[in-house]
Amino acid sequence: MIAARTTSLGFDELLTYLVEAQVISSSTARTLLDQEPKQRLIAVRMRTPNAPPSLDEQRRLAPGVSAFELLMSFNAKGPEGEYIREDTVVEVFAERVGVPFVKLDPLKLDAAIVTSVFSKPFARKHGMLVIDADESRVLVATSDPFNPLALEAVQDVARKRVELVVTPPSDIQRLITEFFGFQRSVERAEQDLTESFNLGNLEQFVRMQSEREIEASDQHVVNAVEYLFSYAFQQRASDIHIEPKRNESLV
């Protein structure tokens, strides 16, 4: 359910929540708040460290830096000297505003569902990811459940009842890249492979005359395979099982 509040989280508000939860001290919060204007420019530059935007562009983009992004750019420490973790910050926020917190597990997400409602540009722009859906509702992960423009756009696109959970923004952006990037690689690879022959069923595929009909060096195939290996390594998988079916494959 979408909450009635219609204003995004402010940096001072987030700091207040963290002080009350004893994640940071009052003195640290005051220091961070004093440094906010300058740090916003730094946060913008951190997005593209190898090609930082001009100062005018930094100033234009600075107001759009979210409270979470701004806080994490400080690399601040808690009362015991430990670095503040994004998961902790977002979980405190979720608890205070009454929206469920979810730490997404990619292994439990269905790629077909994740990519079925939003396009990659839409998901990237609004920082939202569909994590479940049925005939009557979609469950959307976001780090900003009170952005009125984003919520209105989501409802227009989904055309169903929208339920929200709060997730760390870096997780959302990473999973957008992984799920949509892999989907695109697979789609392009499929397109390339089917231009010269019909893969209407598995039997035809098995009967292909020569392995030259599928080039192992094809870039889209390479991208898809590289993603599989990279993801398996990140998840510390011991092996990869691929089960080909007529219209899809299970990995």
Beta strands, then each sheet from edge to edge (+ up, - down):
strand 1: 128-133
strand 2: 137-142
strand 3: 161-166
strand 4: 243-244
strand 5: 249-250
sheet 1: 1+ 2- 3-
sheet 2: 4+ 5-
end
